[in-house]
């Protein structure tokens, strides 16, 4: 059966990969259209004795400040509740947002709290990189885990010291990203730099909107000229987003040795190669044997010399499997090779070793990325 399969593979001719066009917005973004990080520092209340301990001075100070803003003056030494935890709140501000929009936030404990389950975040300002408040976060936390402690016993699932605030941050300052440069140009940035893809993008935009309107400035940037009124910019960008381009994907084979995963493009080609793979099994077995001397004989001759002796015997066996296989592949693709090795019952780890050897032999025409 294996000889028949190898013969069919040798006679098979590689099929060219079908060209596939993708929308322009799947290949990159316009310069200036980006998200921004928000961060805040707040308090979670309502915990059932699983909050920060008294040793956390920052928690007592934060609670004292929060109560002071509400008109209650207490000293830090008077605060001993374990129903409070100090947390950091993070969120992502979208490129365009209006006042009143709601976004998700992530909460993580920075004290010694055991769990945030059942807690409520009180009003926390969310600051941007410029120090300006862009959102306010407050609400009930959603914790995907738990932890219970009792008499030095612990039961924990996932990480209960982090939580999600679903739609709990409200935008307080509108954001409108500007992508039009002062000279009336737009800059489209490619996620995967490629001169061929950049030229195809420029040609696709020029073919839809007119010659000379777009040009490739670099492998990762395409410039677009816009001379119309600002009110028509949205329609102009919508026309550009409808452009479809066939990207020039670099030949690459990604191998994850920890999980035994091999991912490659179907059009990655191979030169003619011969693969010899043999089944060799090496087994090392150690056996411990206890030697017990005669007690009375030893006691009669030497009363203090009676002892047991443990002897270790090692057995080494090398088995040459009967299933040695030799495959010869003509010029084909990596997909054909992986399929053939899989049908020949070659496991993933050996397949990874074969691909590495083929790359070292110069028959694999792609970048081999090992993670």
C-alpha positions as CSV (number, residue, x, y, z in Angstrom):
1,X,0.0,0.0,0.0
2,X,2.8,2.4,0.8
3,X,4.6,1.7,-2.5
4,X,1.4,2.4,-4.4
5,X,0.9,5.6,-2.4
6,X,4.5,6.7,-3.1
7,X,4.1,6.0,-6.8
8,X,0.9,8.0,-7.0
9,X,2.6,10.9,-5.3
10,X,5.5,10.7,-7.6
11,X,3.2,10.9,-10.6
12,X,1.1,13.8,-9.2
13,X,1.9,17.3,-10.6
14,X,1.6,20.2,-8.2
15,X,-1.4,22.5,-8.8
16,X,-0.9,26.2,-8.8
17,X,-2.4,28.1,-5.8
18,X,-5.5,30.0,-6.6
19,X,-5.1,33.8,-6.3
20,X,-7.4,35.3,-3.6
21,X,-8.2,38.9,-3.3
22,X,-9.0,40.5,0.1
23,X,-10.5,43.9,1.0
24,X,-8.0,46.7,1.5
25,X,-9.0,47.2,5.1
26,X,-7.8,43.7,5.9
27,X,-4.3,44.6,4.9
28,X,-3.6,47.6,7.2
29,X,-4.9,50.9,8.4
30,X,-4.8,54.6,7.7
31,X,-2.2,56.5,9.6
32,X,-3.9,58.3,12.5
33,X,-6.7,55.8,12.9
34,X,-5.7,54.0,16.1
35,X,-6.8,53.0,19.5
36,X,-5.5,54.5,22.7
37,X,-4.9,53.0,26.2
38,X,-6.7,54.3,29.3
39,X,-5.7,53.6,32.9
40,X,-7.2,54.3,36.3
41,X,-6.7,53.7,39.9
42,X,-9.7,52.8,42.1
43,X,-11.3,50.8,44.9
44,X,-13.4,47.7,44.8
45,X,-15.9,47.4,47.7
46,X,-18.4,44.8,48.9
47,X,-15.9,41.9,49.2
48,X,-16.7,39.2,51.7
49,X,-13.5,39.4,53.8
50,X,-11.3,38.6,50.7
51,X,-10.0,42.1,50.2
52,X,-6.6,43.7,51.1
53,X,-5.2,43.1,54.6
54,X,-4.3,45.8,57.1
55,X,-0.7,45.5,56.0
56,X,-1.7,47.3,52.7
57,X,-1.1,50.9,53.6
58,X,-2.1,52.1,50.1
59,X,-5.5,50.6,50.5
60,X,-6.2,52.4,53.8
61,X,-5.0,55.6,52.3
62,X,-7.1,55.3,49.2
63,X,-10.2,54.5,51.2
64,X,-9.5,57.4,53.5
65,X,-9.2,59.7,50.4
66,X,-12.5,58.4,48.9
67,X,-14.4,58.9,52.2
68,X,-12.9,62.3,52.6
69,X,-14.3,63.4,49.2
70,X,-17.7,62.3,50.4
71,X,-17.4,64.4,53.6
72,X,-16.3,61.7,56.0
73,X,-13.0,62.3,57.8
74,X,-11.3,59.2,59.3
75,X,-7.8,58.3,60.1
76,X,-6.0,55.5,58.2
77,X,-5.4,53.7,61.5
78,X,-9.1,53.5,62.1
79,X,-9.7,51.5,58.8
80,X,-9.3,47.8,59.2
81,X,-12.0,46.3,56.9
82,X,-11.1,43.5,54.6
83,X,-14.0,44.2,52.3
84,X,-12.0,46.7,50.2
85,X,-9.3,46.1,47.6
86,X,-7.2,48.6,45.6
87,X,-7.1,47.9,41.9
88,X,-5.8,49.2,38.6
89,X,-8.4,49.7,35.8
90,X,-7.5,49.5,32.2
91,X,-9.5,50.1,29.0
92,X,-9.0,50.7,25.3
93,X,-10.4,54.0,23.8
94,X,-11.6,53.4,20.2
95,X,-10.4,55.8,17.4
96,X,-13.8,57.4,17.3
97,X,-16.0,57.8,20.4
98,X,-18.8,60.1,21.5
99,X,-19.8,61.2,25.0
100,X,-22.0,58.6,26.6
101,X,-20.6,55.6,24.7
102,X,-19.8,52.6,26.9
103,X,-16.7,50.5,26.7
104,X,-15.4,47.5,28.6
105,X,-12.7,47.7,31.3
106,X,-10.4,45.3,33.0
107,X,-9.7,45.3,36.7
108,X,-6.7,43.8,38.4
109,X,-5.8,43.8,42.1
110,X,-2.5,45.5,43.1
111,X,-2.7,44.7,46.8
112,X,-2.9,41.4,48.7
113,X,-6.6,40.6,48.1
114,X,-7.5,37.0,47.8
115,X,-10.5,37.5,45.5
116,X,-12.5,40.2,43.8
117,X,-15.7,38.1,43.5
118,X,-18.8,39.9,44.4
119,X,-17.1,43.3,44.5
120,X,-18.2,46.6,43.0
121,X,-15.9,49.2,41.5
122,X,-16.6,52.7,42.7
123,X,-16.3,55.7,40.3
124,X,-12.8,55.7,38.8
125,X,-11.4,58.3,36.3
126,X,-9.8,56.7,33.3
127,X,-6.8,58.8,32.1
128,X,-5.2,58.9,28.7
129,X,-1.5,59.3,27.8
130,X,-1.9,63.1,28.0
131,X,-3.3,62.9,31.6
132,X,-6.8,63.9,30.5
133,X,-9.9,62.0,31.8
134,X,-11.6,60.3,28.9
135,X,-13.9,57.9,30.8
136,X,-15.4,57.0,34.1
137,X,-15.6,53.4,35.3
138,X,-18.0,52.1,37.8
139,X,-20.1,49.0,38.3
140,X,-20.4,45.3,39.4
141,X,-17.4,43.1,38.6
142,X,-17.6,39.9,36.6
143,X,-15.0,37.5,38.0
144,X,-14.3,34.2,36.2
145,X,-12.8,32.4,39.2
146,X,-12.9,31.9,42.9
147,X,-10.6,31.2,45.9
148,X,-11.6,29.9,49.3
149,X,-9.2,29.5,52.3
150,X,-9.9,27.6,55.5
151,X,-7.5,26.3,58.0
152,X,-4.5,26.3,55.7
153,X,-6.5,24.6,52.9
154,X,-7.1,26.4,49.6
155,X,-9.5,25.9,46.7
156,X,-8.8,28.1,43.7
157,X,-10.1,28.3,40.2
158,X,-8.6,30.5,37.5
159,X,-7.4,34.0,38.7
160,X,-10.0,35.6,41.0
161,X,-7.8,38.7,41.5
162,X,-8.7,40.0,38.0
163,X,-12.2,40.8,36.6
164,X,-14.1,42.3,33.7
165,X,-16.4,45.4,33.9
166,X,-18.7,44.7,31.0
167,X,-19.6,48.1,29.5
168,X,-18.8,49.7,32.8
169,X,-16.7,52.6,31.5
170,X,-18.6,55.7,30.1
171,X,-16.9,58.0,27.7
172,X,-16.7,61.6,29.0
173,X,-14.7,63.2,26.2
174,X,-15.4,62.8,22.5
175,X,-12.6,61.5,20.3
176,X,-12.3,61.9,16.6
177,X,-9.1,60.7,15.0
178,X,-7.7,62.8,12.1
179,X,-6.2,60.9,9.2
180,X,-5.9,63.7,6.7
181,X,-2.4,65.2,6.7
182,X,-1.9,68.9,6.3
183,X,-0.8,68.5,2.6
184,X,-4.1,66.9,1.7
185,X,-2.6,63.3,1.6
186,X,-3.7,60.1,3.3
187,X,-1.2,57.4,4.4
188,X,-2.2,53.8,4.3
189,X,0.1,51.6,6.5
190,X,0.4,47.9,5.6
191,X,0.3,45.4,8.5
192,X,2.8,43.1,6.6
193,X,5.4,45.2,4.7
194,X,5.7,44.1,1.0
195,X,6.8,46.0,-2.0
196,X,4.6,43.9,-4.3
197,X,1.5,44.3,-2.1
198,X,2.1,48.1,-1.8
199,X,2.4,48.4,-5.6
200,X,-0.8,46.4,-6.1
201,X,-2.6,48.6,-3.5
202,X,-1.5,51.7,-5.3
203,X,-2.6,50.3,-8.7
204,X,-6.0,49.2,-7.3
205,X,-6.7,52.6,-5.8
206,X,-5.6,54.4,-9.0
207,X,-7.7,52.0,-11.1
208,X,-10.8,52.9,-9.1
209,X,-10.3,56.6,-8.4
210,X,-8.1,57.8,-11.2
211,X,-4.5,57.6,-12.3
212,X,-1.8,59.3,-10.3
213,X,-3.9,59.5,-7.2
214,X,-2.0,56.8,-5.2
215,X,1.6,55.7,-5.1
216,X,3.7,53.3,-3.0
217,X,6.1,55.3,-0.9
218,X,7.7,52.3,0.8
219,X,7.1,48.6,1.5
220,X,4.8,49.5,4.3
221,X,3.1,52.7,3.2
222,X,0.9,53.9,0.3
223,X,0.2,57.6,-0.1
224,X,-3.2,58.7,-1.5
225,X,-3.9,62.3,-2.7
226,X,-7.2,63.9,-1.7
227,X,-8.2,67.3,-3.2
228,X,-11.9,67.3,-2.5
229,X,-13.8,69.1,0.3
230,X,-13.6,67.8,3.9
231,X,-17.3,66.9,3.8
232,X,-16.7,64.2,1.1
233,X,-13.7,62.6,2.9
234,X,-15.9,59.8,4.3
235,X,-17.2,58.8,0.9
236,X,-13.7,59.0,-0.5
237,X,-12.4,56.6,2.2
238,X,-15.4,54.2,1.7
239,X,-14.4,53.9,-2.0
240,X,-10.8,53.1,-1.0
241,X,-12.0,50.4,1.4
242,X,-13.9,48.7,-1.3
243,X,-10.7,48.1,-3.3
244,X,-9.7,44.4,-3.3
245,X,-6.0,43.4,-3.6
246,X,-4.3,40.0,-3.9
247,X,-1.6,40.3,-1.2
248,X,1.9,38.9,-1.8
249,X,2.2,36.5,1.2
250,X,5.8,35.6,2.0
251,X,6.6,31.8,1.9
252,X,6.8,30.8,5.5
253,X,6.4,27.6,7.5
254,X,5.6,28.1,11.2
255,X,6.5,25.2,13.6
256,X,5.5,25.1,17.2
257,X,7.6,22.3,18.8
258,X,5.8,22.5,22.2
259,X,2.4,21.7,20.7
260,X,3.5,19.8,17.6
261,X,1.8,22.2,15.2
262,X,2.9,22.8,11.6
263,X,1.3,25.7,9.7
264,X,2.3,26.6,6.1
265,X,0.9,28.1,3.0
266,X,-0.3,25.7,0.4
267,X,1.9,27.2,-2.3
268,X,5.2,26.7,-0.5
269,X,7.2,24.7,-2.9
270,X,9.8,21.9,-2.5
271,X,12.6,20.8,-4.7
272,X,13.1,17.0,-5.4
273,X,14.1,15.4,-2.1
274,X,14.6,11.9,-0.7
275,X,13.5,11.2,2.9
276,X,14.8,8.2,4.8
277,X,13.1,7.6,8.1
278,X,13.7,4.5,10.3
279,X,12.1,3.3,13.5
280,X,14.7,3.0,16.2
281,X,13.7,2.3,19.7
282,X,16.2,2.6,22.6
283,X,15.1,1.2,26.0
284,X,17.1,1.5,29.2
285,X,15.7,-0.4,32.2
286,X,17.3,-0.3,35.7
287,X,16.5,-3.1,38.1
288,X,17.3,-2.8,41.8
289,X,18.0,-6.2,43.5
290,X,18.5,-6.5,47.3
291,X,21.0,-9.0,48.5
292,X,20.3,-10.2,52.1
293,X,23.2,-12.2,53.8
294,X,22.6,-15.1,56.1
295,X,22.0,-13.5,59.5
296,X,23.2,-16.2,61.8
297,X,26.3,-17.0,59.7
298,X,27.3,-13.3,59.6
299,X,26.6,-12.8,63.3
300,X,28.7,-15.8,64.3
301,X,31.8,-14.6,62.3
302,X,31.4,-10.8,62.7
303,X,28.5,-9.6,64.9
304,X,28.9,-6.0,63.7
305,X,29.2,-6.7,59.9
306,X,25.7,-7.9,59.1
307,X,24.1,-5.6,56.5
308,X,22.0,-5.7,53.3
309,X,23.3,-4.7,49.9
310,X,21.3,-3.2,47.0
311,X,22.6,-4.0,43.5
312,X,21.5,-2.1,40.5
313,X,21.5,-3.9,37.1
314,X,21.0,-2.0,33.9
315,X,19.7,-3.5,30.7
316,X,20.0,-1.7,27.4
317,X,18.1,-2.8,24.3
318,X,18.1,-1.2,20.8
319,X,15.3,-2.4,18.5
320,X,15.4,-1.6,14.8
321,X,11.9,-1.4,13.5
322,X,10.7,-3.4,10.5
323,X,8.9,-0.4,9.2
324,X,11.8,1.6,7.7
325,X,10.5,3.8,4.9
326,X,12.0,5.8,2.1
327,X,9.9,8.4,0.3
328,X,10.9,10.2,-2.9
329,X,9.0,13.4,-3.6
330,X,9.2,15.3,-6.9
331,X,9.0,19.1,-7.0
332,X,5.7,19.7,-5.1
333,X,4.2,21.8,-2.3
334,X,4.5,21.6,1.4
335,X,0.8,20.7,1.7
336,X,1.4,17.6,-0.5
337,X,4.4,16.6,1.6
338,X,2.6,17.0,5.0
339,X,-0.4,15.1,3.6
340,X,1.8,12.3,2.4
341,X,3.7,12.0,5.7
342,X,0.4,12.0,7.6
343,X,-1.0,9.2,5.4
344,X,2.3,7.2,6.0
345,X,1.6,7.3,9.8
346,X,4.5,9.8,10.5
347,X,3.8,11.6,13.8
348,X,4.0,15.3,14.1
349,X,7.3,15.5,16.0
350,X,9.0,13.4,13.4
351,X,7.4,15.5,10.7
352,X,8.9,18.6,12.3
353,X,12.3,17.0,12.2
354,X,11.9,16.1,8.6
355,X,10.9,19.7,7.7
356,X,14.0,21.0,9.5
357,X,16.2,18.6,7.7
358,X,14.7,19.5,4.3
359,X,15.3,23.2,5.1
360,X,18.9,22.5,6.0
361,X,19.3,20.6,2.7
362,X,18.1,23.6,0.7
363,X,15.0,21.9,-0.7
364,X,12.4,23.9,1.3
365,X,11.9,27.3,-0.4
366,X,10.4,29.2,2.5
367,X,11.3,30.8,5.8
368,X,11.2,28.2,8.7
369,X,9.9,29.9,11.8
370,X,10.3,27.7,15.0
371,X,8.5,28.8,18.2
